[in-house]
Amino acid sequence: MCLNSFALLHHQSSCLTVIWEYIKLMLTVGQFIEQTKRPTWALSSNNTVRQALQLMADKNIGAIVIKDQDKLTGIFSERDYARKV
């Protein structure tokens, strides 16, 4: 292995270490929702897609948190509707 290859491997290893440290500091979606200052709109998985779309239109938002028994179970977005429904 030449020195240039060794230097590149060392640089990549250092970058991965920095990235890993950053990832460990990132919030989970649930933590972000708890800490955000904006109102968060949620529905349960028992609601219909139509109800979700109506709420998003009424509140002018692009996504809704899905909670069941006060536990985050998912997120439904305009993109989900456009591509999957």
Stockholm file with secondary structure:
# STOCKHOLM 1.0

chainA/1-85         MCLNSFALLHHQSSCLTVIWEYIKLMLTVGQFIEQTKRPTWALSSNNTVRQALQLMADKNIGAIVIKDQDKLTGIFSERDYARKV
#=GR chainA/1-85 SS CCHHHHHHHHHHHHHHHHHHHHHHHSCCHHHHHHHCSSCCCEECTTSCHHHHHHHHHHHTCSEEEEEETTEEEEEEEHHHHHHHC
#=GC SS_cons        CCHHHHHHHHHHHHHHHHHHHHHHHSCCHHHHHHHCSSCCCEECTTSCHHHHHHHHHHHTCSEEEEEETTEEEEEEEHHHHHHHC
//
